Amino acid sequence: MITFVLRSRKASLQEYDSDSVCKKIAQALCVIVTTGLWDAFLSPSGAQNVKIVGIGATQCEKYLAEVNGNVVSEREYFAWAQGYMSGLLIRAPAGKDEDLNLEPAAFPLLKQAAFLRTFCQTDPSADFSDGIHALYRILRAPPP
């Protein structure tokens, strides 16, 4: 017999019309599951709210100030960007971006670093990671 506690009084589900209780529980679960699926898969943004950390988790303005004339700093930022894109690649769903080359001959690393500089110079208030996402989208696009 299935029992539950209601205001510290034990009662069987039979006393409370177990069919209607089960229907209400099933309806509530359907709402929860549907809402979760909507949020996870169908929402327009589809973005997760995550905290990015590391040297590249900064605004373009700071990136530009730190790499100005500093080759070592720019190399550190670009190494962080490569790791970030590798993380995006690893997190991609099965079948998506599986053969993506993050270092194609048509877009060598120096050109990618220049892209990030130009991106940040165009919009210093943007996040450096926004530039990385823009670069990643370009790398995903089929070559012309």
Buried (B, 14 or more C-beta within 10 A) or exposed (E): EEEEEEEEEEEEBEEEEEEEBEEEEEEEEEEEEEEEEEEEEEEEEEEEEEEBEEBBEBBBBEBBEBBEEEEEBBEBBBEBBBEBBEEBBEEEEEEEBEEBEBEEEEBEEEEBBEBBBEBBEEEEEBBBBBBBBBBBEEBEEEEE
